[in-house]
């Protein structure tokens, strides 16, 4: 070709069907709500979405990677409450967390993803990215508390985020202790000076 330009390579295989990814994600959401993470299989998902398993595996390497994408698509970020005080904002935030960590078919998703990420570095990175995105509301509440002068300027936002979210995850995954308003109040009293 003139000027040293190379000829574009032809695209191999069939073109992707528009809307197929959305159909697979929608089927995964339905199944997660019905059978949870443990009951979700690629065979069942392919059947529900009306596609072949190979179609799913061309898009996602594993069930876990698919579920991370599903979570990104369906889980709305928590709204940042603004009650006028950091205590009020944290109370509203922890109430939302209690609801999200509640029981239900999708309550086994996080434990499964955490376990699988112990053996899959790519999944761990995806789960870390997802977790960082989910922390934005809590970080905004704490930073606003610093700006208002309710919290010290040297308040360790990173440590408090780890403490608050870690307490929820520990109770959900390990101790089975209740996630309720009494727990939230104790946690808030602990992390606020």
C-alpha positions as CSV (number, residue, x, y, z in Angstrom):
1,X,0.0,0.0,0.0
2,X,1.2,3.6,-0.6
3,X,3.1,5.4,2.1
4,X,3.9,2.2,4.0
5,X,0.3,1.9,5.3
6,X,-0.7,-1.6,6.1
7,X,-3.9,-3.2,5.0
8,X,-6.5,-3.5,7.9
9,X,-6.8,-7.1,9.2
10,X,-10.2,-8.6,8.5
11,X,-12.4,-9.2,11.6
12,X,-12.7,-13.0,12.3
13,X,-15.8,-14.8,13.4
14,X,-19.4,-13.6,13.5
15,X,-20.1,-10.0,14.6
16,X,-21.4,-9.6,18.1
17,X,-25.1,-9.4,18.4
18,X,-26.3,-6.0,19.6
19,X,-27.9,-6.3,23.0
20,X,-26.6,-9.8,23.8
21,X,-24.4,-8.6,26.6
22,X,-27.4,-6.9,28.2
23,X,-29.5,-10.0,27.8
24,X,-26.9,-12.1,29.6
25,X,-26.5,-9.6,32.4
26,X,-30.3,-9.4,32.8
27,X,-30.5,-13.2,33.0
28,X,-27.7,-13.3,35.5
29,X,-29.6,-10.7,37.7
30,X,-32.7,-12.8,37.6
31,X,-30.9,-16.0,38.5
32,X,-28.9,-14.4,41.3
33,X,-32.2,-13.3,42.8
34,X,-33.7,-16.8,42.4
35,X,-30.8,-19.2,43.2
36,X,-28.0,-17.0,44.6
37,X,-24.4,-17.3,43.6
38,X,-24.0,-20.9,44.6
39,X,-26.9,-22.0,42.3
40,X,-25.8,-19.9,39.4
41,X,-24.1,-22.0,36.7
42,X,-23.0,-21.1,33.2
43,X,-25.3,-23.8,31.8
44,X,-28.3,-22.3,33.6
45,X,-27.3,-18.8,32.6
46,X,-26.9,-19.8,28.9
47,X,-30.3,-21.5,29.0
48,X,-32.0,-18.5,30.6
49,X,-30.3,-15.9,28.3
50,X,-31.0,-18.1,25.2
51,X,-27.3,-18.3,24.2
52,X,-24.6,-20.9,24.1
53,X,-22.1,-21.2,26.9
54,X,-19.3,-20.3,24.4
55,X,-21.0,-17.0,23.9
56,X,-20.8,-16.2,27.6
57,X,-17.2,-17.4,27.9
58,X,-16.2,-15.2,24.9
59,X,-17.3,-12.2,27.0
60,X,-16.4,-13.3,30.6
61,X,-13.6,-15.7,31.7
62,X,-15.5,-16.9,34.7
63,X,-18.8,-16.8,36.5
64,X,-17.2,-14.5,39.1
65,X,-16.0,-11.9,36.5
66,X,-19.5,-11.9,35.1
67,X,-21.0,-11.3,38.5
68,X,-18.6,-8.4,39.2
69,X,-19.9,-6.8,35.9
70,X,-23.4,-7.5,36.9
71,X,-22.9,-5.8,40.3
72,X,-21.3,-2.8,38.5
73,X,-24.4,-2.6,36.3
74,X,-27.2,-3.1,38.9
75,X,-26.0,-1.8,42.2
76,X,-26.6,1.8,42.5
77,X,-24.1,3.9,44.5
78,X,-25.5,4.8,47.9
79,X,-26.8,8.3,47.9
80,X,-24.7,10.6,50.1
81,X,-26.9,11.7,52.9
82,X,-26.6,15.3,54.1
83,X,-28.4,15.6,57.4
84,X,-26.3,18.6,58.5
85,X,-24.1,16.6,60.9
86,X,-21.5,13.8,60.5
87,X,-23.3,11.7,63.1
88,X,-26.6,12.0,61.2
89,X,-24.9,11.3,57.9
90,X,-23.2,8.2,59.3
91,X,-26.4,7.0,60.9
92,X,-28.2,7.3,57.6
93,X,-25.3,5.6,55.8
94,X,-25.1,2.6,58.2
95,X,-28.9,2.1,57.9
96,X,-28.4,1.7,54.2
97,X,-25.6,-0.7,54.8
98,X,-27.7,-2.8,57.2
99,X,-30.3,-3.1,54.4
100,X,-27.7,-4.0,51.8
101,X,-26.0,-6.6,53.9
102,X,-29.4,-8.2,54.8
103,X,-30.4,-11.7,54.0
104,X,-31.8,-12.7,50.7
105,X,-30.8,-14.8,47.7
106,X,-28.0,-12.4,46.6
107,X,-26.5,-12.3,50.1
108,X,-24.1,-15.1,49.1
109,X,-22.6,-13.1,46.3
110,X,-20.0,-11.2,48.3
111,X,-18.7,-14.2,50.3
112,X,-18.3,-16.2,47.1
113,X,-16.5,-13.4,45.3
114,X,-14.1,-12.9,48.2
115,X,-13.3,-16.6,48.4
116,X,-12.8,-16.9,44.6
117,X,-10.6,-13.8,44.6
118,X,-8.1,-15.5,46.9
119,X,-7.2,-17.7,44.0
120,X,-7.6,-15.4,41.1
121,X,-5.5,-12.2,40.9
122,X,-7.5,-10.7,38.1
123,X,-10.8,-11.2,40.0
124,X,-9.1,-9.7,43.1
125,X,-8.2,-6.6,41.1
126,X,-11.8,-6.3,39.8
127,X,-13.2,-6.8,43.2
128,X,-10.9,-4.2,44.7
129,X,-12.0,-1.7,42.0
130,X,-15.6,-2.4,42.7
131,X,-15.0,-2.0,46.5
132,X,-13.2,1.3,46.0
133,X,-16.2,2.6,44.0
134,X,-18.5,1.5,46.7
135,X,-16.5,3.5,49.3
136,X,-17.1,6.9,47.7
137,X,-20.2,7.7,49.8
138,X,-18.6,7.0,53.1
139,X,-15.5,8.9,52.2
140,X,-17.6,11.9,51.1
141,X,-19.4,11.9,54.5
142,X,-16.1,11.8,56.4
143,X,-14.4,14.5,54.3
144,X,-17.4,16.7,54.7
145,X,-17.2,16.2,58.5
146,X,-13.6,17.4,58.3
147,X,-14.6,20.4,56.2
148,X,-17.3,21.3,58.6
149,X,-14.9,21.1,61.5
150,X,-16.8,18.2,63.2
151,X,-13.8,15.9,62.7
152,X,-10.1,16.8,63.2
153,X,-8.1,17.8,60.2
154,X,-5.8,14.8,60.7
155,X,-8.7,12.4,60.9
156,X,-7.7,9.1,59.3
157,X,-10.4,8.6,56.6
158,X,-8.7,5.5,55.2
159,X,-8.6,3.7,58.5
160,X,-12.2,4.7,59.4
161,X,-13.4,3.4,56.0
162,X,-11.6,0.1,56.6
163,X,-13.0,0.0,60.2
164,X,-16.7,0.6,59.2
165,X,-16.8,-1.6,56.2
166,X,-14.6,-4.2,57.8
167,X,-17.0,-4.5,60.7
168,X,-19.9,-5.1,58.3
169,X,-18.0,-7.6,56.3
170,X,-16.7,-9.4,59.4
171,X,-20.2,-9.7,60.9
172,X,-21.6,-10.9,57.6
173,X,-18.9,-13.4,56.7
174,X,-17.5,-14.6,60.0
175,X,-19.4,-14.0,63.2
176,X,-23.0,-14.0,62.1
177,X,-23.6,-11.3,64.8
178,X,-26.6,-9.1,64.0
179,X,-26.4,-6.2,61.6
180,X,-28.9,-3.8,63.1
181,X,-29.4,-0.3,64.5
182,X,-27.8,-1.1,67.8
183,X,-24.6,-2.3,66.1
184,X,-24.6,0.8,63.9
185,X,-24.9,3.1,66.9
186,X,-22.0,1.4,68.6
187,X,-19.9,1.5,65.5
188,X,-20.5,5.2,64.9
189,X,-19.7,6.0,68.6
190,X,-16.4,4.0,68.2
191,X,-15.2,5.8,65.0
192,X,-16.2,9.3,65.9
193,X,-13.9,11.2,68.3
